[in-house]
Amino acid sequence: MAKIGVLALQGAVGEHMNQIKLLDHEAVEVKTSNDLCGIDGLILPGGESTAIGKLIERNDLLAPIQALAQQGIPMFGTCAGLILLAKKIKGSITPHLCLMDVEVERNSFGRQVDSFEVALAIPSIGDNITAVFIRAPHIVTIGEQVEILATYEERIVLARDGQFLGCSFHPELTDDVRILQYFIGMVNEFTKVPR
Ligand SMILES: NC(=O)CC[C@H](N)C(=O)O
């Protein structure tokens, strides 16, 4: 059983917690650096990236999360979480974690009222995966070692940079747990390496 932290400052926290528990893993809400102790993986949920970035700073979580990343702990960002993980946010200097070697653009698919759902075929994960886009970002540029896992309308919407997984949409708002299962696979790979 893996112990997965969910950054619980703002946004779709409960939905990620429920999906983790549904897969019989332990879910921990992360609000302070103490909550990071002993976790095997970290999920950064969707919400409002500017607000979450400020709260990460205010709660002194920036350096502790970056230190955890240095240890190789897998991290999964969905929507605003992807924005926080990215090395670069186009046209913005909002505080963020600067970990995943991608540049993202915010609100690429319109406003809240333009939210939509599509079925994506993701070769390394499965077919017919429901993707919910809500004021979603997309990945504009990627570093050399970044693997593109899915695109939608020729835009990168799911990618992996080693220990980091970033997703434009919200898998936690559906009943489909396959993307979370893929992330747990990354966590299991990490925890079985002797350290
Ligand atoms: N659903 C989401 O997480 C939206 C992200 C939001 N557009 C932001 O920039 O923070």
The ligand as a Tripos MOL2 file, in Angstrom:
@<TRIPOS>MOLECULE
LIG
   10     9     1     0     0
SMALL
NO_CHARGES

@<TRIPOS>ATOM
      1 N1         -9.4160   23.5820  -13.2990 N.am      1 LIG1
      2 C1         -8.2890   24.1760  -13.0160 C.2       1 LIG1
      3 O1         -7.4730   23.7140  -12.2200 O.2       1 LIG1
      4 C2         -8.1340   25.5160  -13.6590 C.3       1 LIG1
      5 C3         -6.7660   26.0880  -13.5750 C.3       1 LIG1
      6 C4         -6.8630   27.5900  -13.6770 C.3       1 LIG1
      7 N2         -7.1830   27.9920  -14.9970 N.3       1 LIG1
      8 C5         -5.5480   28.2000  -13.2220 C.2       1 LIG1
      9 O2         -4.8730   28.8070  -13.9840 O.co2     1 LIG1
     10 O3         -5.2280   28.0660  -12.0930 O.co2     1 LIG1
@<TRIPOS>BOND
     1     1     2 1
     2     2     3 2
     3     2     4 1
     4     4     5 1
     5     5     6 1
     6     6     7 1
     7     6     8 1
     8     8     9 2
     9     8    10 1
@<TRIPOS>SUBSTRUCTURE
     1 LIG1         1 GROUP 0 **** ****
